[in-house]
Amino acid sequence: MPNKKNVTVKILLLLLLSDILETFIHFCFKKSVLTQADFMVRTLSDAFTFSKAAFSSPFMWAGLMAVAVIFIVWSTILSKIDLSVAIPIASFSYIFVPLTSLIFLHEKISALRWSGIFMILAGVILVFLSSHNKKSGFL
Amino acid sequence: MKINILFIIFLIFISSLCDVIRELSLKSAINSLNFNVDGIKKVFIFIMKVIALPKAWMAFVFSILSLLIYLFVLSKADLNFAFSLDSMHYVLIAIASHLILKEKFEISRWLGTILIVLGIIAVSMS
């Protein structure tokens, strides 16, 4: 039985890739519905019209393509580590988005946001360490 | 006209629940395969085996469901608000992994998960 539950550098890179894809998917889906923010969905046929408009956006299709790729990456990750480790570690996209807007868009990061970033980082490190078998070496 | 905020919260909760079911069924499908994935060729065979499993399709159906609800929520609510509420699925998945998948937890894993949720809320709210 393949019982290698430790998070290796390779798995961390895969988690990083899935995070980047996840961010990209969020961006695409938001873009695809942004044009119809005022649309009121009251009935089922409204919902159908809404979905039809969303699916006519190229962003929607780019997002769906990324979903297929993320499925392959994510399945590979899950074959190697616990779900309760993979999910929390995958949360570092919440750190990337503010940091990239700091570096590339020169946005200011508030004190509350910094404290949030550090909490996420501390949480990820805790979960990461909890996945490590004491007997086996680090990484 | 404004949609009731409670209704939005309810929808985000349902979408989170769909996410939990998706991750659980996918993980349990992969666990049942017991396949050692190493190398690109093996990844291909592995994915073929995964998509042959009914549980993987259940995961797919719940992804679509979650996506549709989330799309609707995004068109109505602020992304930050949606993100911070959606972070509750971290805790739900941790509980479900422990109870259903029988994953062994140390205190540090619980603590880490809770810290992440608090962090996400702080990042989203500011």
Contacts between the chains, C-beta under 8 A, distances in Angstrom:
chain1	res1	chain2	res2	distance
A	1	B	34	6.1
A	2	B	34	6.9
A	2	B	35	7.5
A	2	B	36	3.8
A	29	B	67	7.6
A	29	B	70	7.7
A	29	B	71	6.2
A	29	B	74	6.9
A	30	B	74	5.9
A	30	B	79	6.6
A	32	B	71	7.9
A	33	B	71	5.7
A	33	B	74	5.8
A	33	B	75	4.5
A	36	B	75	6.6
A	37	B	75	5.7
A	39	B	75	6.9
A	40	B	1	6.9
A	41	B	72	6.4
A	47	B	72	7.6
A	50	B	72	7.4
A	50	B	75	7.7
A	51	B	68	7.1
A	51	B	71	7.9
A	54	B	71	6.3
A	67	B	63	7.7
A	71	B	47	7.9
A	72	B	43	6.8
A	72	B	47	5.5
A	74	B	26	7.7
A	75	B	26	7.0
A	75	B	30	6.2
A	75	B	46	7.0
A	75	B	47	6.3
A	75	B	50	5.3
A	76	B	37	5.3
A	76	B	43	5.8
A	76	B	46	7.0
A	78	B	26	6.5
A	78	B	27	5.2
A	78	B	30	4.9
A	79	B	30	5.1
A	79	B	33	7.4
A	79	B	35	6.0
A	79	B	36	7.7
A	79	B	37	4.9
A	79	B	46	6.6
A	80	B	37	6.9
A	82	B	97	6.8
A	82	B	101	7.8
A	82	B	103	4.7
A	83	B	23	6.0
A	83	B	24	7.4
A	83	B	27	4.4
A	83	B	93	6.7
A	83	B	97	4.7
A	83	B	101	6.1
A	83	B	103	6.7
A	84	B	93	6.9
A	84	B	94	5.2
A	84	B	97	3.8
A	84	B	98	6.8
A	84	B	101	7.9
A	84	B	103	5.0
A	84	B	105	6.8
A	84	B	109	6.3
A	84	B	113	7.6
A	85	B	109	7.4
A	87	B	23	6.7
A	87	B	90	6.3
A	87	B	93	5.0
A	87	B	94	7.5
A	87	B	97	7.9
A	88	B	90	6.2
A	88	B	94	7.6
A	88	B	109	7.8
A	88	B	112	6.0
A	88	B	113	5.1
A	88	B	116	5.3
A	91	B	90	6.9
A	91	B	116	5.1
A	91	B	120	6.9
A	94	B	83	7.9
A	94	B	116	8.0
A	94	B	119	7.0
A	94	B	120	5.2
A	94	B	123	5.5
A	98	B	123	6.3
A	110	B	126	4.5
A	112	B	122	5.5
A	112	B	125	6.8
A	112	B	126	3.9
A	113	B	122	6.8
A	113	B	123	5.4
A	113	B	126	4.1
A	115	B	119	7.9
A	115	B	122	5.7
A	116	B	118	7.7
A	116	B	119	4.5
A	116	B	120	7.0
A	116	B	121	7.2
A	116	B	122	2.9
A	116	B	123	3.7
A	116	B	124	7.8
A	116	B	126	6.8
A	117	B	119	6.9
A	117	B	123	6.3
A	118	B	119	7.4
A	119	B	115	5.1
A	119	B	116	7.2
A	119	B	118	5.4
A	119	B	119	3.2
A	119	B	122	6.3
A	120	B	115	7.3
A	120	B	116	5.2
A	120	B	119	3.5
A	120	B	120	6.5
A	120	B	123	7.0
A	121	B	119	7.7
A	122	B	112	7.6
A	122	B	115	5.4
A	122	B	119	7.8
A	123	B	111	7.7
A	123	B	112	4.3
A	123	B	113	6.6
A	123	B	114	7.3
A	123	B	115	3.3
A	123	B	116	3.6
A	123	B	117	7.9
A	123	B	118	8.0
A	123	B	119	6.1
A	124	B	112	6.8
A	124	B	116	6.6
A	125	B	112	7.3
A	126	B	108	4.8
A	126	B	109	7.1
A	126	B	111	5.6
A	126	B	112	3.1
A	126	B	115	6.6
A	127	B	108	7.4
A	127	B	109	5.4
A	127	B	112	3.7
A	127	B	113	6.4
A	127	B	116	7.6
A	128	B	112	7.8
A	129	B	108	6.2
A	130	B	105	7.7
A	130	B	106	4.8
A	130	B	108	4.3
A	130	B	109	4.0
A	130	B	112	6.6
A	131	B	109	7.7
